[in-house]
Amino acid sequence: MMKVTFTEIEAKLIKKWFDQETAGHFGDGDFTIGEEQSILDKIKIKSNNHTSHIECSFNLTELEILNIWSKRAFGLFEENKLKKKLSEALEKEKKEFDKSFKKKSS
């Protein structure tokens, strides 16, 4: 599991990407697969929580989904920064997965 810290703005951007990804099909966001719902649950910042950041742990599949959603970005500075953060987290998690897989194979 890879830990990633998001600002409130970044969490809102991810939700926007999800909305864009599911608009016009799959029930317009009424239907989500398990991993998608897990991501949406993890990035929620509770209104009674007075923090501007949230730390989430994502597995490899969730990070891959986040990177797919990030392709919906408009190219804003904040989105590019978030895309880079997610891409780096995905690459690190892939390396950890490969190391773990090789260790189990030997």
PAVO-639756 format. One line per 8 residues: for each residue z, y, x negated of N, C-alpha, C. Coordinates in Angstrom, 2 decimals. Example, Ala and Ser with C-alpha at 12.3 -4.5 7.8 and 13.67 -1.06 7.14 Angstrom:
REM PAVO-639756
7.80:-5.69:-13.19:7.80:-4.50:-12.30:7.80:-3.30:-13.20  7.08:-2.25:-12.85:7.14:-1.06:-13.67:7.87:0.03:-12.90 $
REM end
This chain:
REM PAVO-639756
0.00:-1.18:-0.85:0.00:0.00:0.00:0.00:1.24:-0.89  -0.83:2.17:-0.53:-0.97:3.42:-1.29:-0.30:4.54:-0.50  0.60:5.26:-1.17:1.25:6.40:-0.52:0.41:7.66:-0.72  0.21:8.39:0.38:-0.56:9.63:0.35:0.24:10.67:1.14  0.37:11.86:0.57:1.07:12.95:1.24:0.05:13.91:1.82  0.25:14.26:3.09:-0.64:15.17:3.79:0.11:16.41:4.25  -0.61:17.52:4.28:-0.08:18.71:4.93:-0.38:18.58:6.42  0.22:19.44:7.20:-0.05:19.44:8.64:-1.53:19.71:8.92 $
-2.11:20.62:8.14:-3.54:20.94:8.30:-4.40:19.72:7.98  -4.07:19.00:6.91:-4.84:17.81:6.55:-4.75:16.74:7.65  -3.56:16.57:8.22:-3.40:15.60:9.30:-4.27:15.99:10.50  -4.34:17.28:10.79:-5.18:17.74:11.90:-6.66:17.53:11.59  -7.05:17.71:10.33:-8.44:17.46:9.95:-8.82:15.99:10.15  -7.91:15.10:9.77:-8.17:13.67:9.94:-8.34:13.35:11.42  -7.49:13.91:12.26:-7.59:13.69:13.71:-8.93:14.23:14.23  -9.35:15.37:13.70:-10.64:15.95:14.09:-11.79:15.02:13.69 $
-11.72:14.46:12.49:-12.75:13.52:12.04:-12.80:12.30:12.96  -11.62:11.79:13.33:-11.57:10.65:14.24:-12.24:11.00:15.57  -11.89:12.17:16.10:-12.48:12.60:17.37:-14.00:12.69:17.28  -14.50:13.21:16.17:-15.95:13.31:15.98:-16.59:11.93:15.83  -15.90:11.04:15.16:-16.43:9.69:14.92:-16.55:8.91:16.23  -15.63:9.13:17.15:-15.62:8.34:18.39:-16.23:9.07:19.57  -16.62:10.32:19.41:-17.20:11.08:20.53:-18.51:10.45:20.98  -18.65:10.27:22.28:-19.90:9.78:22.83:-20.05:8.28:22.85 $
-19.09:7.56:22.27:-19.14:6.10:22.33:-17.73:5.55:22.19  -17.58:4.28:22.35:-16.27:3.61:22.29:-15.27:4.26:23.23  -15.70:4.74:24.37:-14.79:5.33:25.35:-14.29:6.70:24.98  -15.03:7.41:24.13:-14.64:8.76:23.70:-13.20:8.82:23.19  -12.82:7.86:22.37:-11.49:7.86:21.78:-10.45:7.15:22.61  -10.82:6.67:23.79:-9.87:5.92:24.61:-9.63:4.53:24.05  -10.56:4.04:23.25:-10.45:2.72:22.64:-10.35:2.89:21.13  -9.36:2.28:20.52:-9.25:2.30:19.06:-8.96:0.89:18.58 $
-9.49:0.57:17.41:-9.13:-0.70:16.80:-7.74:-0.54:16.18  -7.10:-1.63:15.85:-5.73:-1.59:15.35:-5.52:-0.69:14.15  -6.43:-0.78:13.18:-6.29:0.03:11.97:-6.45:1.52:12.27  -7.36:1.84:13.18:-7.54:3.25:13.55:-6.27:3.79:14.20  -5.71:3.02:15.13:-4.49:3.47:15.81:-3.34:3.59:14.82  -3.27:2.67:13.87:-2.23:2.73:12.85:-2.32:4.03:12.05  -3.54:4.42:11.68:-3.75:5.67:10.96:-3.29:6.85:11.81  -3.72:6.88:13.06:-3.36:7.99:13.95:-1.85:8.09:14.14 $
-1.18:6.93:14.24:0.28:6.93:14.37:0.96:7.45:13.11  0.43:7.08:11.96:1.04:7.48:10.69:0.90:8.97:10.40  -0.19:9.59:10.84:-0.41:11.00:10.49:0.21:11.97:11.49  0.88:11.46:12.51:1.50:12.36:13.49:2.69:13.07:12.85  2.69:14.39:12.97:3.83:15.18:12.53:4.58:15.57:13.80  5.80:15.09:13.91:6.58:15.35:15.12:6.91:16.83:15.24  6.82:17.35:16.45:7.05:18.78:16.67:8.47:19.20:16.35  9.44:18.28:16.47:10.82:18.63:16.15:11.14:18.47:14.67 $
10.17:17.98:13.91:10.32:17.82:12.47:9.87:19.12:11.80  10.74:19.73:11.05:10.46:21.03:10.46:9.94:20.90:9.03  9.05:19.96:8.82:8.45:19.78:7.51:6.96:20.08:7.60  6.41:20.54:6.52:4.98:20.86:6.52:4.16:19.74:5.89  4.83:18.67:5.45:4.15:17.55:4.81:4.62:16.24:5.43  3.76:15.24:5.34:4.11:13.91:5.80:3.59:12.91:4.77  4.42:11.92:4.42:4.01:10.90:3.47:3.69:9.62:4.24  2.51:9.09:3.99:2.04:7.89:4.70:1.68:6.82:3.69 $
1.88:5.57:4.08:1.44:4.43:3.27:0.28:3.77:3.98  -0.82:3.62:3.25:-2.03:3.04:3.83:-2.45:1.80:3.05  -2.96:0.81:3.78:-3.53:-0.35:3.10:-5.00:-0.06:2.78  -5.64:-1.00:2.13:-7.02:-0.81:1.69:-7.97:-0.55:2.86  -7.83:-1.31:3.93:-8.71:-1.14:5.09:-8.55:0.25:5.70  -7.30:0.71:5.84:-7.06:2.03:6.41:-7.67:3.13:5.54  -7.55:2.99:4.23:-8.14:3.98:3.32:-9.67:3.97:3.42  -10.25:2.80:3.59:-11.70:2.73:3.77:-12.12:3.42:5.06 $
-11.36:3.22:6.13:-11.66:3.89:7.40:-11.54:5.40:7.25  -10.49:5.86:6.60:-10.32:7.30:6.38:-11.50:7.88:5.61  -11.99:7.15:4.63:-13.14:7.63:3.87:-14.41:7.65:4.72  -14.55:6.71:5.63:-15.69:6.73:6.57:-15.58:7.96:7.46  -14.39:8.19:8.02:-14.19:9.36:8.89:-14.48:10.65:8.14  -14.13:10.69:6.84:-14.28:11.93:6.07:-15.74:12.36:5.95  -16.66:11.46:6.20:-18.08:11.82:6.16:-18.44:12.78:7.29  -17.54:12.95:8.25:-17.74:13.90:9.36:-17.36:15.32:8.98 $
-16.91:15.52:7.75:-16.46:16.85:7.31:-17.60:17.85:7.33  -17.24:19.10:7.55:-18.22:20.19:7.58:-18.41:20.84:6.21  -17.61:20.45:5.23:-17.74:21.02:3.90:-16.79:22.17:3.63  -15.80:22.35:4.49:-14.80:23.39:4.25:-13.98:23.03:3.02  -13.43:24.04:2.36:-12.63:23.82:1.15:-11.52:22.80:1.40  -10.78:22.97:2.50:-9.67:22.08:2.80:-10.15:20.65:3.01  -11.31:20.50:3.66:-11.86:19.17:3.89:-12.29:18.52:2.57  -12.93:19.29:1.71:-13.36:18.74:0.42:-12.17:18.29:-0.41 $
-11.11:19.08:-0.38:-9.88:18.73:-1.11:-9.29:17.43:-0.54  -9.26:17.32:0.78:-8.74:16.12:1.44:-9.63:14.91:1.15  -10.95:15.09:1.20:-11.87:14.00:0.89:-11.63:13.47:-0.52  -11.42:14.38:-1.47:-11.16:13.97:-2.85:-9.85:13.19:-2.93  -8.82:13.67:-2.24:-7.52:12.99:-2.23:-7.66:11.57:-1.68  -8.40:11.43:-0.58:-8.59:10.12:0.04:-9.44:9.20:-0.83  -10.46:9.75:-1.44:-11.33:8.96:-2.32:-10.55:8.43:-3.52  -9.72:9.29:-4.11:-8.90:8.87:-5.25:-7.89:7.80:-4.84 $
-7.28:7.96:-3.67:-6.33:6.95:-3.18:-7.03:5.62:-2.95  -8.24:5.66:-2.39:-9.00:4.44:-2.15:-9.32:3.74:-3.46  -9.77:4.48:-4.46:-10.10:3.87:-5.75:-8.87:3.24:-6.40  -7.73:3.91:-6.33:-6.49:3.35:-6.88:-6.09:2.08:-6.15  -6.20:2.10:-4.83:-5.82:0.92:-4.04:-6.78:-0.24:-4.31  -8.06:0.04:-4.51:-9.02:-1.02:-4.85:-8.65:-1.66:-6.18  -8.27:-0.85:-7.16:-7.87:-1.38:-8.47:-6.62:-2.24:-8.34  -5.64:-1.79:-7.55:-4.43:-2.57:-7.33:-4.75:-3.89:-6.63 $
-5.64:-3.83:-5.65:-6.05:-5.03:-4.93:-6.72:-6.01:-5.89  -7.63:-5.51:-6.72:-8.32:-6.37:-7.69:-7.34:-7.01:-8.66  -6.38:-6.23:-9.16:-5.37:-6.77:-10.07:-4.57:-7.87:-9.39  -4.16:-7.62:-8.17:-3.37:-8.59:-7.41:-4.18:-9.85:-7.14  -5.45:-9.68:-6.80:-6.32:-10.81:-6.51:-6.53:-11.66:-7.76  -6.77:-11.00:-8.90:-6.98:-11.73:-10.15:-5.72:-12.48:-10.56  -4.57:-11.86:-10.34:-3.30:-12.49:-10.69:-3.09:-13.76:-9.86  -3.43:-13.70:-8.57:-3.27:-14.86:-7.69:-4.29:-15.94:-8.01 $
-5.45:-15.56:-8.53:-6.51:-16.51:-8.84:-6.24:-17.29:-10.12  -5.41:-16.73:-10.99:-5.20:-17.40:-12.28:-4.00:-18.31:-12.28 $
REM end
